């Protein structure tokens, strides 16, 4: 079983799905965002947002990319 590490939290599900796709395009293997949230609650029930997680051995390289992508997405 692969251990995953959260590299960034995002508030909206649409941004989370884009982040997963962008990380995959760069060769990383992030955990898929699962359906099952409540309508209108984009950040989940934790208050932190939706976790973007990658295998632990990828986290060191994926985190700076994810943070840069998220900054770019939110600045628009």
C-alpha positions as CSV (number, residue, x, y, z in Angstrom):
1,X,0.0,0.0,0.0
2,X,1.3,3.5,-0.9
3,X,1.6,6.1,1.8
4,X,0.3,9.5,0.7
5,X,1.2,13.0,2.0
6,X,-1.0,16.1,1.7
7,X,0.9,18.8,-0.2
8,X,-1.7,21.5,-0.5
9,X,-5.3,22.3,0.5
10,X,-7.8,23.9,-1.9
11,X,-11.2,25.3,-1.2
12,X,-13.1,24.5,-4.3
13,X,-13.6,21.1,-5.9
14,X,-13.1,22.4,-9.4
15,X,-9.7,23.8,-8.4
16,X,-8.8,20.5,-6.8
17,X,-9.7,18.5,-9.9
18,X,-7.6,20.9,-12.1
19,X,-4.7,20.5,-9.6
20,X,-4.8,16.7,-9.9
21,X,-4.9,16.9,-13.7
22,X,-2.0,19.4,-13.7
23,X,0.1,17.3,-11.4
24,X,-0.6,14.2,-13.5
25,X,0.5,16.1,-16.6
26,X,3.9,16.8,-14.9
27,X,4.4,13.1,-14.1
28,X,3.1,12.9,-10.5
29,X,0.5,10.5,-9.3
30,X,-1.9,12.4,-7.0
31,X,-4.7,10.7,-5.2
32,X,-8.0,11.2,-7.1
33,X,-10.6,13.6,-5.6
34,X,-13.5,11.4,-4.6
35,X,-17.2,12.4,-5.0
36,X,-19.5,12.4,-2.1
37,X,-19.3,15.9,-0.7
38,X,-22.4,17.9,0.2
39,X,-23.7,20.4,-2.4
40,X,-22.5,23.9,-1.6
41,X,-19.8,22.8,0.8
42,X,-16.6,23.2,-1.3
43,X,-14.0,23.1,1.4
44,X,-15.2,19.9,3.0
45,X,-16.0,19.6,6.7
46,X,-12.5,20.0,8.0
47,X,-12.3,23.8,7.5
48,X,-8.9,23.4,5.7
49,X,-10.3,22.5,2.3
50,X,-9.8,19.5,0.0
51,X,-6.5,17.8,0.4
52,X,-4.3,17.2,-2.6
53,X,-2.1,14.2,-1.8
54,X,0.7,12.5,-3.6
55,X,2.8,9.4,-2.7
56,X,5.2,10.3,0.0
57,X,8.3,9.8,-2.3
58,X,6.9,12.4,-4.7
59,X,5.8,15.0,-2.1
60,X,9.1,16.9,-1.9
61,X,9.1,17.6,-5.7
62,X,5.3,18.0,-6.1
63,X,4.7,20.5,-3.3
64,X,6.5,23.5,-4.8
65,X,4.8,22.9,-8.2
66,X,1.4,22.5,-6.6
67,X,1.9,25.8,-4.6
68,X,3.0,27.6,-7.7
69,X,0.1,26.3,-9.7
70,X,-2.4,27.2,-7.0
71,X,-1.0,30.7,-6.7
72,X,-1.3,31.1,-10.5
73,X,-4.9,29.7,-10.5
74,X,-6.0,32.0,-7.7
75,X,-4.4,35.1,-9.1
76,X,-6.6,35.1,-12.1
